Amino acid sequence: MALFDRAALAPVLADGLQKLELALTPAQQDQLLDYLALLNKWNHVYNLTSVREPMQMMTLHLLDSLAALPAFAGARNVLDVGAGGGLPGIVLAIARPDMKVSMIDTVHKKTAFLTQVKAELGLANVTVYTKKVQELAVKEPFDVITSRAFADLSDFVEWSQHLLADDGRFIALKGTAPQDERERLPEAWQVRELRPLRVPGLGADRHLVFVERKNAAEQETV
């Protein structure tokens, strides 16, 4: 297990938040570091991420997820599909305690980890499901469904569209969003925006892909 140096990681997180212009409380920053410590600890046994070094986890996972946070302004009920080790779901839940965050994954060891994180960090706004998203049924549809490095856009939308509110939208965290992926979206859906992200300390391309239902006029032109 890689050494977790909290004293070295804390200022990197604080600097990243400043560059992202995000105002999180000291308690929230502590929670993010606690989460990273758990991810590092459990990763040794459960293989939650291929990134093994905590400082790389900070940039590639924590700051990468935090960079997407402004896109969820106004969201009240969010589903993270293929949540894996909790990215971006756990990060969203910590940063937005006012927002309900559900996470779903088919791999039991991953959802066991998410359930442990929920308990240890006291995240009352988190719900964890272990099943295929195609099989999930909920009483209240989600206003945002998100994923990070989960699947082709068309599969992501096709598998989870039954869970989205009528006026909701998908937000996919991607490195790039290839044109062919966008063209394969189900007929009733389209990419409304492709938004580049700047992640502190990361030189690679990162984008948010916003997918929404076409309106009646747009569907008639297809």
Buried (B, 14 or more C-beta within 10 A) or exposed (E): EBEBEEEEBBEBBEEBBEBBEBEBEEEBBBBBBBBBBBBBBBBEEBEBBEBEEBBBBBBBBBBBBBBBBEBBEEBBBBBBBBBBBBBBBBBBBBBBBEBBBBBBBEBEEBBBBBBBBBEEBEBEBBBBBBEEBEEBEEEEBBBBBBBBEBBBBBBBBBBBBEBBBEEBBBBBBBEEBEEEBBEBBBEEBBBBEEBEBEBBBBEEEBBBBBBBBBEEEEEEEE
